[in-house]
């Protein structure tokens, strides 16, 4: 049985590790209407680091993935309220 994204993040946080090349970042970022530079700034990482995550070339820490999901969720709920 394949784990959901939330389960993957929870397990990675428990282990203090990273989520292997999570492929959904670009799609979630696009849905939130953010540029790569804007997302890098929100996550407080360098743009090259974010670009590697966005392209699936580098693992993302569970901490950063959880923050990413929080940020995109907040943005999506704000745009729905308008």
Residue pairs with C-beta under 8 A, 6 or more apart in sequence:
3 11
5 22
5 24
5 69
8 19
8 22
9 19
9 62
9 65
9 66
9 69
12 18
12 19
12 61
12 62
12 65
13 62
13 63
13 66
15 62
16 62
17 61
17 62
18 59
18 60
18 61
18 62
19 59
19 60
19 61
19 62
19 65
20 59
21 56
21 57
21 58
21 59
21 60
22 53
22 56
22 60
22 65
23 56
25 53
25 54
25 56
25 60
25 68
26 54
26 55
28 68
28 69
28 72
29 36
29 39
29 54
29 72
31 72
31 76
32 39
32 71
32 72
32 75
32 76
33 75
33 79
34 42
34 72
34 75
36 47
36 50
36 51
36 54
37 47
37 50
39 50
39 54
39 68
39 71
40 46
40 47
40 49
40 50
40 51
42 71
43 50
43 64
43 67
43 68
43 71
45 64
49 58
52 58
53 60
53 64
60 68
